[in-house]
Amino acid sequence: MAQFNASSLLEILKFGKASASTVLPIFTQLEQDLPCNLELQTNQLEAVWELRWSSSSLPYLQVQPWFENLQVLLPREGRAMNLLRLPGPFGQLGGISVLAELQLEAPSRVGVRFIKGGWIGPQRAPFRPQLLAGIKQNFPAWLDITHLSDDLRLCRGSNGTMFALIRRTDLNPHELMPPL
């Protein structure tokens, strides 16, 4: 039954029909039936993920048609980036980003320390323009990965926010991620 639910949730997320009433029952069922274990699933975590549903009311944590809300995860390198950019070809012009250091904490928690934020421009070998400033994080942040598959990631953040993300196989995490 959980496999059917994962497929159903992916379909809901991909075709923009996500709402609390359609997402939450499947979300919680997948967390119970197929919980994440980062000791076994770290390789699945490394990817570019697109936010497709959030329980937050904050505009930058909502799915909007005028921007892509991406998360680049490189857990073996201890790095991550949140990236808001325009969709389609305009996305290659760059976007607003927040860079972070990651610390995996078994079985499913990822500690997050935000370090820089600002604008990152397009890659023009060997140069990539950036306007980033340091961030002083005065609070511990973490993300519990509650379900993880090749295509779907469900999480709960340190502020109680729930997130559903889909893998973007068309994007390479190493190409998007600037050096820290």
N, C-alpha and C positions, 0 to 999 in steps of 0.2 A: 504494500500500500504506500510506503514512504517513497518508493521510486516514482510511482504515479504522481504523488504530491510534488516531488521535486520538478518533474516535467511540467506539471500544471503551473507551479509558481514561476518557472522560467518563461513560460508562454505569457503569463500575466505581466511579468516584468518587461519582457521584450516588446510587447505590443501596447504598452502604455495604459493598461487597464488596472493599474495598481492602486488600491485604496486600503485603508486599515481593515475593512470588512472582508476584502478578498485575500489580503496578504497574511494577516495575523494568525488565522487558524492553521494555515499550512506552515508558516514560519515556526510556530511553537511545536507543531507535530514533528517537523524535521529536526529541531533541536533535541527533542526527546528520543526519536528513533535513530538518528544518525549524527551523534555529537562529534565535534572536531577533536582530534588529538594531534597537536602540533609536533609531538615526538615522531609521529608516523607520516604527517602530511605537510611538512615544511616546504617540500618541492611544489606542491599544489598552490601554496600561498604566493609564490613568486610569480607576479603577473601585473598587468594593468587591469584594474577593475573599474567598472562604471557604476556609480550610484544610480539605482533605479527605483528605490523606495526608502523613505526615512520616516520615523515617527516624530521627528523634530518639526517645529513650526518656523525655525530660522530659514530665511530665504536661500542662503548658501548651502543648506542641507536638504533642499527640496529638489525634486526633478523638475527642470524647466526646459522648454523647447529651445531657448535661445543660448544655452551653454551646456557643455559636457562637464560633468562633475566626476573627475577621474581620481583614482588612487593608485599610485605606483608603489609596489611592495618588492623590496629586495631583502628578504629576511636574513639570508646567509651573509650578506654584507652589512646588516644592521642599519639599513637605510630605507626611507620612505618619502613619498611626496604626495600631497594633495594638490590637484591642479584643476582650476576652472578655466575653460577656454571655449571659444566659439566652435560650433559644430562644423563638420565638413572641411573643405580646403582652407577656410579661414583659421581653423585651429592650429595650422602649422605656423601661424604668425606669432605664436607664444600664448602666454596666459598668466593668470595670477596663481602663484604657488606658495606652498608652505612646505619646507623641508624638515624632516625629523630623523632622529636616531631611534632605532627599534631595539628592544630587548625581549627575546622570546622567553616566556615563563610557562612551563608545562602545567597542566595539559593543554590549555587553550587561550591563555592570556598573553597579550603583547603589550609591553610597556612602551610608552611613546614619550619622547622628549623633543618638543618643537624647538628648532634652532635658528632658522632663517625664513623670511617671508618677503614676497614682492613679485616683481615681473621677471619672467624668463622668456627670452626671445627664441627665434628659430635657430636650429643648428646650421651653421655655415662653416664647414670644416676649414680649419681646426677651431674656429671661434664660435661661441654662443653668447650673445649679449645677455646680461643679467643686471637687474637693479634689485638687489636683495639686502635686507637689513636684519641684524640679529634680533632674536626674540628671547626675552627673559620669561621663562615659564616658571611661575611661582606655585604650581600645584602639580601633583602627580596625575598623569593621564594614562589610561590604559584602554584596551579594546579586547573584549572576549570574543573570540571567533567561535561561534556556537554550532555552526554547520559549515562544512567546506567540501566542495566537489570540484571537478574540473571546470565546471561552468558557473557555479553558484557559490556565493559566500554570504553567510548571515552572521551578524555581529551585534553586540551590545556594548555601548560605550560607557565610560566612567561617569557620565552624567545621566545614564539611564536610557539614552537614545538607542533605538533599534535601527539597523541598516540592512538592506538587501542589495547586493551588488552582483553584476554579471561580468564574467571574464571577457575582455576585449582581445581576441586573438589576432586582430588586425594591427595591434600596436605592440611595439617591442619595449619592455620596461627599461632596458639599458640605453635605448636611443632617447627616451624621454627624460631620464634622470640625469641632472647635472651633477658634477662633483660637489661634495659637501664643503 
